[in-house]
């Protein structure tokens, strides 16, 4: 069964290397060029369209050699096609993603990838007000043993705590089970109790790092992730495959359109040859 991507999940691009495929091409070209590549690619100021930057008067050299598309095609043919395995040149361009409202478990999973990837992750200590606000509101929803399960309160909880959608699932051993509406409601109730407990402890004067000890594990968490082209393909190889954690696969689904827009020829090759095929990551 295919589960829809959680409506809160979000991936945006903070910054990225411009002309990334031209950058990769320049690195690749330097490997076998006798010349200093910068000079070789910008040697003729008439041909290569040197502009004057106002108001400083500083000369800015624009690349007027092979286009991004042409460089992408060359990279695929000379580096990637036929399993050549020359991935080093792909490490030069960098893209920075802001990933939002993902469960803590996703951050833990993707943060295990360290080579060529950097992270900054939202703290539960310094950003606990969102948990407190929901929790303190929940304390007003309780009558002993009874919780008011109205849609507004559910939405407040689900904005800070992630629960999988109801439906059919398979465990790591391949056994199937069904996450029912009632099971999910029970879990939502437990999450409400935990958030309320957190808020009451903060009210008592507990430090946030003490009070957070009993909040639900899959609290939603934002993080910034920077990757180069090679490390991004590595991440997709391992986290977009069929047996990866559902929410990690959905993170990859949201990342992939940015990948395609940034390095279209490389992403097209990757989609055809590697995506979802569980190949050994480069």
C-alpha positions in Angstrom: 0.0 0.0 0.0 1.3 3.5 -0.9 0.9 6.1 1.8 0.4 9.7 1.0 3.2 12.1 2.1 2.3 13.7 5.4 0.9 17.2 4.7 3.2 18.9 7.1 6.4 17.5 5.6 8.4 20.2 3.7 11.7 20.5 1.9 13.0 23.9 0.6 16.3 25.0 -0.8 18.2 27.6 1.2 21.1 27.9 -1.3 22.9 26.0 -4.0 26.0 26.2 -6.2 25.1 28.0 -9.4 26.0 26.3 -12.7 26.7 23.0 -10.9 27.2 20.8 -14.0 29.6 23.3 -15.5 31.5 23.2 -12.2 31.7 19.4 -12.3 32.8 19.6 -15.9 35.6 22.0 -15.0 36.8 19.7 -12.3 36.7 16.7 -14.6 38.4 18.6 -17.4 41.3 19.7 -15.1 42.1 16.0 -14.5 43.4 15.6 -18.1 44.1 19.2 -19.1 47.6 20.6 -19.5 46.3 24.1 -18.9 45.0 25.9 -15.8 41.3 25.2 -16.4 40.1 28.7 -15.3 42.3 30.3 -17.9 41.4 27.8 -20.6 37.7 28.3 -20.1 38.0 32.2 -19.9 41.0 32.9 -22.1 39.3 35.2 -24.7 37.5 38.2 -23.1 35.7 38.9 -26.3 34.5 35.3 -26.8 33.8 34.7 -23.1 31.8 37.8 -22.5 33.6 39.6 -19.6 31.2 42.1 -18.0 31.9 45.1 -15.8 30.3 45.0 -12.4 28.8 48.3 -11.4 29.5 50.4 -9.4 32.9 48.8 -8.5 34.2 48.4 -12.0 35.4 44.9 -11.1 35.5 42.5 -14.1 33.3 39.5 -13.8 34.0 36.6 -16.2 30.9 34.7 -17.3 31.2 31.2 -18.5 30.4 31.1 -22.2 31.7 27.7 -23.0 29.6 24.5 -22.9 26.1 25.1 -21.5 24.8 23.5 -18.3 22.9 21.0 -20.4 26.0 20.2 -22.6 28.1 19.8 -19.5 25.5 17.5 -17.9 25.5 15.3 -21.0 29.3 15.1 -21.0 29.3 14.2 -17.3 26.9 11.3 -17.9 28.8 10.0 -20.9 32.3 10.3 -19.4 31.8 9.8 -15.7 28.6 8.0 -15.0 27.5 5.8 -17.9 28.7 2.2 -18.0 29.3 2.1 -14.3 32.7 3.8 -14.5 32.5 4.9 -10.9 34.3 8.3 -11.2 32.2 10.1 -8.6 34.9 12.4 -7.1 34.2 15.3 -9.5 30.6 15.3 -8.3 31.7 16.5 -4.8 32.3 20.1 -5.8 28.7 21.6 -6.1 26.7 22.0 -2.9 23.0 22.4 -2.1 21.5 23.3 1.2 18.0 22.0 2.2 15.7 23.1 5.0 13.7 20.0 6.0 10.7 20.7 8.2 8.1 18.9 10.3 9.7 15.5 10.0 9.6 13.0 12.9 12.7 12.8 15.1 13.4 9.3 13.8 13.9 10.6 10.2 16.6 13.0 11.5 18.3 10.1 13.3 18.2 8.0 10.2 19.6 10.5 7.7 22.1 11.9 10.2 24.0 8.6 10.1 25.3 9.7 6.7 28.3 11.8 7.5 30.6 11.9 4.5 29.9 15.0 2.4 26.8 15.9 4.5 26.4 18.4 7.2 23.5 19.0 9.6 22.1 21.6 12.0 19.1 20.2 13.9 16.4 22.0 15.8 16.9 21.6 19.6 14.2 20.3 21.9 15.8 22.3 24.6 15.7 25.8 23.1 12.6 25.4 21.0 10.3 23.7 23.5 7.7 26.5 23.5 5.8 24.8 20.7 5.5 21.7 22.8 4.6 23.7 25.9 1.9 25.7 24.1 0.1 22.5 22.9 0.6 20.7 26.2 -0.7 23.5 28.4 -3.8 23.8 26.1 -4.3 20.0 26.5 -4.5 20.3 30.3 -7.7 22.1 29.8 -9.1 19.3 27.6 -9.0 16.7 30.4 -11.8 15.5 32.6 -10.4 12.6 34.7 -10.0 9.7 32.3 -11.7 11.5 29.4 -10.1 13.5 26.6 -12.1 15.7 24.2 -11.0 14.2 20.8 -12.2 17.1 18.7 -10.5 17.8 15.3 -9.0 21.1 16.4 -7.2 19.5 19.3 -6.0 16.6 17.1 -4.6 19.1 14.6 -2.7 20.9 17.4 -1.1 17.6 18.6 -0.3 16.4 15.1 1.5 19.7 14.3 4.1 18.8 16.9 4.0 15.0 17.0 4.1 12.7 14.0 1.9 9.6 13.8 1.8 7.4 10.7 -1.5 7.3 8.8 -3.8 4.4 9.3 -3.5 1.5 6.9 -1.5 -1.6 6.0 2.2 -1.9 6.8 4.9 -4.5 6.7 7.5 -5.0 9.5 11.2 -5.7 8.9 10.6 -9.4 8.8 8.0 -9.0 6.0 5.0 -9.7 8.2 1.9 -7.6 7.5 -0.2 -5.7 10.0 -2.9 -3.0 10.0 -2.7 0.2 11.8 -6.4 0.9 12.6 -8.2 4.1 13.2 -8.7 3.1 16.8 -5.0 2.2 17.3 -4.0 5.6 15.9 -6.5 7.3 18.2 -5.1 5.4 21.2 -1.6 6.6 20.2 -2.8 10.2 19.8 -4.3 10.0 23.3 -1.0 8.8 24.7 0.8 11.6 22.9 -1.6 14.1 24.4 -0.9 12.8 27.9 2.9 13.1 27.3 2.6 16.7 26.0 0.4 17.7 28.9 2.8 16.1 31.3 5.7 18.0 29.7 3.8 21.3 30.1 3.0 20.7 33.7 6.6 19.9 34.5 7.8 23.1 32.8 5.2 24.9 34.9 6.7 23.3 38.0 10.1 24.8 37.0 11.7 21.9 35.4 14.5 22.7 32.9 13.5 22.0 29.3 16.1 19.3 28.9 14.7 17.5 32.0 11.0 17.9 31.0 11.6 16.7 27.5 12.6 13.2 28.7 9.0 11.8 28.4 7.8 13.6 25.3 6.9 11.3 22.3 9.9 10.0 20.4 8.6 11.2 17.1 8.2 14.9 17.9 8.4 16.9 14.6 11.8 18.4 14.1 13.3 20.8 11.5 16.8 20.5 10.3 19.2 22.0 7.7 21.1 19.6 5.6 23.9 20.5 3.1 25.0 17.9 0.6 27.1 17.7 -2.6 25.9 15.8 -5.7 27.8 12.6 -4.8 26.6 12.6 -1.1 23.0 13.3 -2.3 23.0 10.3 -4.6 24.5 8.3 -1.7 21.6 9.4 0.5 19.0 8.6 -2.1 20.6 5.1 -2.8 20.1 4.1 0.9 17.0 6.0 1.9 14.8 5.9 -1.2 14.9 2.1 -1.6 11.8 0.1 -0.9 12.8 -1.3 2.5 13.9 2.1 3.9 11.8 3.7 6.6 8.6 5.1 5.1 9.2 8.7 6.3 12.8 8.7 5.0 11.5 7.6 1.6 9.1 10.4 1.7 11.9 12.8 2.5 13.7 11.6 -0.6 10.5 12.1 -2.7 10.4 15.7 -1.6 14.2 16.2 -2.2 14.2 14.6 -5.7 12.4 17.4 -7.6 15.0 19.9 -6.3 17.7 17.5 -7.4 16.2 17.3 -10.9 15.9 21.1 -11.1 19.5 21.7 -10.0 21.4 19.1 -12.0 18.8 17.8 -14.5 21.0 15.6 -16.7 22.7 14.0 -13.8 19.3 13.5 -12.0 17.8 12.0 -15.1 20.7 9.5 -15.4 20.3 8.7 -11.7 16.5 8.2 -11.9 16.9 5.7 -14.8 19.9 3.8 -13.4 19.9 4.0 -9.6 16.8 5.3 -8.0 15.1 2.7 -5.9 17.3 -0.1 -7.1 19.3 -0.5 -3.9 22.6 -0.5 -5.6 25.8 -0.1 -3.6 26.0 3.6 -2.9 28.9 5.5 -4.6 
